[in-house]
Amino acid sequence: MSKILIIEDEESIAELEKDYLELSGFKVDIENDGQKGLEKALAGSYDFYILDLMLPGVDGFEICKKIREVQNTPILMVSAKRDDIDKIRGLGLGADDYMTKPFSPSELVARVKAHLARYERLVSSNQEENEVIEIRGIKIDKTARRVWINGEEKSFTTKEFDLLTFLASHPNHVFTKEELFNKIWDMESIGDIATVTVHIKKIREKIEFDSSNPQYIETIWGVGYRFKV
């Protein structure tokens, strides 16, 4: 069930919109204050926004701008103002549609359905399954370059991520420091391979429960390192 947030200070209009949308199978929340509406939009998980322009606290233009900075969720602006400049400004800030009051609630529902269907087709066509490695509580999203340790996301530098991902992609394979240096730093064995040891230490501090007794990245004395599964 799609969730819709209506940010509208005229309660009678908001309730009428809500009634029609709920009859069409949507779950609807209402917020009458601009600032509170913005906070709810950014904190919640909504599939569609119906946004009035003239609001107490924060106006609809600013709310649209803030939503667009972090979400691509469809936005329908509504206003009693008929000036084209407001419509142009709203669409320019990222709104998907603009309706002028008064309007038919049935037309509102029809537009919401059309925009949601278009958005879902767009997301489906652009969605590619991320390449993910999961090993004993470690989840590495190679596509998004993100790492979770027992459900908690950890931050890695570019080289730390590359080194961890390379080792995890070749479990139980022992690599020398020279091999890792050449692979991750993309250069011949000219340089300080001690950087490999430094990066392994930093990675262990982030992924190991006890970095002095590593359970994932093992040191094979006299040879190098391996990722144990």
N, C-alpha and C positions, 0 to 999 in steps of 0.2 A: 504494500500500500504506500503510495507516494505521500510524502509529508510536505505541507505547504505552510509558509509563514506569511501572514497578512500584517503589514505594518501600516496602520490606518487610524487616525485620531477621531474620525467620525464613527462612533460605536455602532450606530444603526446600519451604516453602509458595510462596516466590517462584518457584522453579524449576518447581514443578508448574503454577502459573498460566501461566508462560511457555510451557511445553510445549503446553498446551491452546490458548493463544492463537495460537501459531505454527502449529499444525495447522489453525487456522481462517484462516490467511493474513495474520496481523498480524506486524509487525516489533516486537520487544520488547527493551527494555533494563531492567536491574535495578540498583537502588542500595540498599544495606543500611543506610546511615547517613543520618540525617535531614538534617543540614547539607549533605552532599554531594548528597543527593537534591534538596534545594531549589535548590542551585546549578545542577544539571543541568537541572532543570525550567525555570528562568528563562533559562538560556543556550541550551537546545535548542529544537527545533521538533517538539513532540509533539501528537498528536491526541487523546490520552486519558491520564488518570492513574489508577492504582490505588494508593491511599494508606493505609498502615497507621496507626493512631492512636499506638500506643506505639512510639516510635523513639528510638534513642540520638542525642544531639546536639540535634535540634529535633523536637518532636512533630508529629503529623499535623495537629492543629488549626492550628498556626502556619504549616505549609507550605501548607495549604489557603487560609488567609487571604492569604498572600503571593502565591500564584498568582492568586487572584481579583482582586488589585489591578491586575494587568496583562493577564490572559487570561480568556477565556470558555470555554476548553477544558473538556470534561466531566471531572468528578472523581468517582470511586467510592471511598468510604471503606470500609475493612474493619477489624474489631476483634474480639477475643475478649470484650470487655466487652459485656454485654447490657443495660446501663442505658439507659433511654429518654433520660435527660438527655444522654448522649454523642451519641446519634443526633440529638437536637434541636439540640444545639450544632453538630455537624458540618454539618447541613443549613442551619443559620442562617448559617454562615460561607461558604456558597456551594457545598457539595458537592451533586452531582446525585443521589446514591444512597448507601445504607449497607447493608452486608452484615455479618452476625455469623458469626464462625468457630465451628465448622467449617461449610463450605458446599460445595456441589457445584461442581466446576470447570466443568461443563457449564452450570450456571446462571450462573456468572460470565461465561462467554463470551456467553451469550444476553443478559445485561444490557448488556455492553459493546457488542454489535452494535445493540441497541435504542437506547441513548443516542447512539451515533455517527450512526445513521440520523436520529434526531430532530434532532440538532445540525446535520447537513448540510442537512436540509430547512429549518431555521430560517435558516441562513446564506444559502441560495439564495433564500429568499423575501424576505429583507431586503436583499439585495445589489443595489445600483444602480451602474451603471457611472459612474465619476467622469469629470467633464469635464476633459479635459487638453489643453493647448497644447504642442506640441513644435516648436521652431524652432532649427535649427543648434546643437544641443548644449544648448539650454535646454529644460527640461521644467517646465511650470507646472501643478500639479494644482489647478484652481480649486475643486473640491469640498472637498478636504482642506486647501487653503490652504498648500501646500508647494511648494518650488522646488528643482530640482536643476540644477547647472551642470556639464556633462560628467560626470554621474554622482555628483557630490558635492552633498549637500544643504546649502543655505544658509539662514540665518535672516533674515527680513524683518519689519520692523514692519508694523502694519496698513496704514498709508497707503503705505508703500513697496510692499507686495504689491499693493494696489489700483491704484496708479499703473502698476506694471510690467505687471500683467494687462490693464489697459485699453489701454495702448499695444500690447502683443503681440496683443491681440484685434482691433486695427485696423492691421495691418501696412501700411507705406508711406503711411499717412495722416498729414499734417502737422497738428499741433494747436498752437494758440497757448498761451502760459502761462495766459492768462485762461480759455481753454476747459478746460484741465486742472484749474485751480484750482476752477472751478465744478463740474466733473464729480466730482472726487475728494473735495473738501472740502464739496460739497453746499451751496453758498451763493453768493450773488451776488458780483460782483467788488468786494466791500467787504472789505478785509483786505490782508494782505501776500502778494502773489503770488510774492514772492521765495522763499517756502517750496517752490514747485515746483522752482526751480533747486537748492535744497539737497537735496531728495529725489532728484532726478535724479542728482546727484553721488554720493549714498550708494548708489543702485542700481548705478550704473556701477562703483563700487569692488567690488561683489559679483559682477557678471556679466561684466565686461569683462576680457580678458587684459591690456590696456593702457588704463586709463581716460582717458589723455590722447589716445588715438587710438581712440575707440569704434567698435566694429563692429556693435553692436546699436542702441543709442539714439543717433541722430544729432542734432546741433544744426543747424537750418536758420536761419542767421543772419538776424536781422530778422523772423523769423516765429515759430519755436517748435521743437518736437521731433517726430521720427518714429521708429518702430521699423522698421528695415530688415530685409527678408528676402532 
